[in-house]
Amino acid sequence: MASIPGMSDYLSSYTPPNAIEPGGPGMDPCWTSSAKSGVGTALDAGNRVWFTLSHGIVNEIYYPRIDQACTRDLGLLVGDGVSFFSEEKRDADHAIAFMAPGVPAYSLINTVPGRYRIDKTICTDPQRDVFLQRTRFSALDRARPAYQLYILLAPHLGNHGSGNTAWIGDYKGTTMLFAQRDGLALALACSVPWRQASAGYAGASDGWQDLNQHQRMTWAYERAPNGNVALIGEVDLSATDTFDLALGFGLNPAEAALRARASLQRGFDHALAQYIKGWQEGHAGLLPLTASPSQRPDLYPISAAVLRTHESKRFPGGLIASLSIPWGFTKGDDDLGGYHLSWPRDQVESAGGLLAAGLHAEARQVLEYLAATQEADGHWGQNMWLDGTPYWQGVQMDETSLPILLADLVRREKAIDEVDMRGLWPMIRRAAEFVVCNGPVTQQDRWEEDPGYSPFTLAVEIAALLAAADFADLYAEPQIATYLRQTADVWNNNIERWTYVAGTDLARRIGVSGYYVRIAPPDKADAASPLQGFVPIKNRPPDQSTEPARQIVSPDALALVRFGLRAADDPRILDTVKVIDALLKQETPNGPVWRRYNDDGYGEHADGAPFDGTGIGRGWPLLTGERAHYELAAGHRQEAERLLHALEALAGDSGLLPEQTWDAADIPQRELFCGRPAGSAMPLAWAHAEYIKLRRSLHEGRVFDQPPQTVQRYQTEKARAPYAIWRFNHKVRTLPAGQHLRVELLAPARVHWNTDDGPLTQRTATRDSGLGVYWADLPVDNLPPDATISFTFEWLENGRREGENFTVEVAAAPTDSHDPAAKSEVTKKSRPRRNPPRPKASAT
């Protein structure tokens, strides 16, 4: 064996003769199943290792950050050296159990009847960056030849399966299996000696290929550089059938090896006891929410553990969406992010779950993390690495609005003191400025697909503006508070005009008057309403990629109730619920699930083949939780409880909630069973947060995270705006009689205007809202229908006159405050025109 000096230049300086395994660089790398049966980490910050489990073995292990996967999998192979070869993840029956309630330490049992049984205990070392596994191997048929047991490890350091170098080496007299790539290293040590070991290239000359061909190890290569590599070691079972594995991580081989050796010396039992104790102490702070009568293990502490397991230790408060890569067995190095990225929306949803569980300090850390990662203009990136570096480049207005609502919820729950709350006001102010400057249209809806007017996004934006107004009052900026409430009122008045349709073929077929659509596009300036436009349908074949906006519905409309803008018994909501259920509800053996929208393409194909850019969207358990919240708001507690139990059943024996549930007939050969996880992310932290919030909501008999400001203003006071807003990115073309016309710009100006085609002799200077918007109210509320208002602008910063006149016609006043007659022209520009221009993120 080669001696490992532990220096970072080892790999380039040491090349033993005839020791490099052939077949490099190996097959194209890929990840593995996303349907995890377990995820875990020590709660102690001294351990920076996270692990995932699936099919009875360890999958991705993350180090030193939760957004950096370093392995593909670590499993066992069994052979008899003559005619038998078995891989536990493929051939065995698998069982999994928690070592203690709600503690993410696991007992795994893998059995091949009549052949062998493997018992494992899984945890990490709370004091070191080490993954630990205790294994007991039992032969079930003593009449057969003695079995040999092998450990197979696939390093994928730094989120890459390519470019890894693996070798067999020695650390201070202990033989270990090593791998390294770009400043990250791992070392696998065993408590009993390795009988032999080899480093190879995946799919070409790795240990799996060797055993599959020969039923025993015949290859023994010391090194496999710069490729998709795999390490194999045969465990010496001559003295014991029980052994411990320690997989250490570090910035160089010596660091990794030292940690692995130290863990083995300290002992597995000590590490496991400390691991369990840490989690039990962490759970001691959970609120005693009403227990569910479900017969399954209580999903509440499991969900709390899932949320806390998804938090970074290097960046406190930073949570990722999921420790999984959807359809990972089809994804390679071109999909570095998977779901181990931070989405601000998922962050807020998870923080809401932490708050609902009474974990105030943890929720407050999320808010502080969001404040630290906010962009200079006030928005957050679509998603990002945990250091704040954007990954995808979209802008989603709900992701800018939700942190404001989280701050308001944290304050209402008294989870923050006044000094810390005041320190967050600049974050809230910047976020509110971005929303008023760029909303209400969003570049992407919450499903990250389409631009336009989304009921969900509108509900979040409006609620956030009202919450921000309360903060402005609290911190002595009453002018800003007034403007935020006025803007919220105008947007609220227009929700139905933007997103509600009546008298369509779909409405007649289902027997309702109308319904809210999933999203109305912003790009139909020549249409009487955005609802007359078409929306792209992502992840569908080209000939099925566009549909009329009025034909696509989504449970997103229930956000109007969740966030308090509309009553649960509003006839338009009730009709929309009927349409949602007719098109999107799917019954499974474990209870109902709802799809995101009709014709959704993000999911497996009809034959169960994995999503490959097209497919069929499946049911989302988190939408079952959202529906339960709607039922509670509607006064249907029994139905809400039924849906709570459906969520518990959808979590299955593992206690993990998937992003999507398979909602069609069973396809056993693809491991797809109705009511059980589909191939997308599992677990989804957002779904577990929704479950905890539902437990809290049922415990208190109210929707836990519903903002009180919207309920008071729009359901109790029934506030409505006395004016319509004209902007360059939202050109109102008709104004209801009796309303003022508010003109909004993003630079100071003087509005030149008049009525009925007269000379533009009247002058009105804009006022500064304090949030980057300059507005002027034109007093035209006394004009009769058919009157015309004409106007243009003189930009005060340079005295230049706008080269175009604009017109708005007065129409008859509407009879419904939520269904105004005004029509709008929505351009593809991202915001009101300004002169001179200043950089501002686009929202359309």
Disulfide bonds with the S-S distance in Angstrom:
none
